[in-house]
Amino acid sequence: MRIAVVDHVYLEEAHKRRLRSIGELKVFENPPETSRELKERVKEADIVIVGWSNLTREIIASAEKLKMISIWATTCHYADREAAKERGIVVTHVPGYATEAVAEYTFALMLAAVRKLPLADTHVRRGEFDWRPFGGTELLGKTLGIIGTGAIGCRVAEIAGAFKMRVLAYDKYPNLKRCEELAMTYVDLPRLLKESDFITLHVTLTPETEGLIGEKEVESMKNGVVIVNTSQGRVIEETALVNGLKSGKIACAGLDVFAEEPPKKNNPLLKLGNVVLSPHVGFHTVEAVRRCTDICVDNVVKFLEGHPQNTCP
């Protein structure tokens, strides 16, 4: 059984030993630079572990021996599930491993954006020390709109309670039990956009959620709204986001994800001073990445035992 880790997945020696105990292991430390290179990495594999590369229909078709794809992430979109299904290839993921990490990071981005921390840091490093350009906004008493109330969205609502924020929520499938526990009010999306001072997104990327926030939605928001996205970049139309940031409709934003990752050098978001950017690291705590790999490897073991778990829908 040949197991290929095709890009930069977090692996401790204990994880490698466990994988070697069940098959021949090949680990690639860096992401492939081309689709041709990715094809070479998966060509002889029975099992592929992937964290960042897109296993397209073409890539999957080139891997004639492939039986299982274990995605080192919560999302399932790194593999073409339809192509895998046609071949009888099992695809698994790691749900819920980074709930605390991403929820905490949401507030890190929110506070960094609204308190202008990156600009203040640069200011001091330049040898300046003027407090006047860095006026911010408090969270106390503000309305937070949470789009998506799975585990992460609900944890964000819980933390918002400590800041004494009013919490509105939108989800196609409301979690009514948690709603009462968290003093969270479910509303439709137009009302959430209209009333929220802060908006944070926690939905998975599906055909239904792609482009969920576009020009019309931005226009309907409060003037001076703050947006945080730690979910998937393509949930927000980047052109609409950029236009909102430039016009001041959106006061500032904190983004951990982009429509294209990494973003191209000419991406206008990189030139805006009212946006805080990070390279998709919301999940990245010692505890979370270790937990993710533990489950990712468990998924491989369970598959080989004939009892697949955490299969992608």
VENTA-V296094 format. One line per field, one symbol per residue. ss: DSSP state (@ for helix, = for strand, . for the rest). phi: phi as a letter, one per 40 degrees, with the letter a starting at -180 (. if undefined). A space follows every 50 residues. Layout:
ss = ???
phi = ???
//
This chain:
ss = .====.......@@@@@@@@...====.......@@@@@@@@....==== ....=.@@@@@@.....====.......=.@@@@@@@..===......@@ @@@@@@@@@@@@@@..@@@@@@@@@......@@@........=====... @@@@@@@@@@@@...=====.....@@@@@@..===..@@@@@@@..=== =...........=.@@@@@.....=====...@@@=.@@@@@@@@@@..= =====............@@@@...===........@@@@@@@@@@@@@@@ @@@@......=..
phi = .cbbccacccbcdccccccccbacbbbbcbcccbccccdcccdbccbbbb bbccccdcccccccccbabbccaccbccbccccccccgccbbabcgcbdc dccccdcccccccccfccccccdcccgbabcccbcbbccdgccbbbchbc dcdccccccdcccfccbbabacbcccccdccbfbbcbccdcdccbccbbb babccbdcccgdbbdccccccccgcbbbbbcbcccbcccccccccccgdc caabbbbbcbbcccccccdcbccbbbbacfbdccbdcccccccdcdcdcc cccccgbdbfccc
//
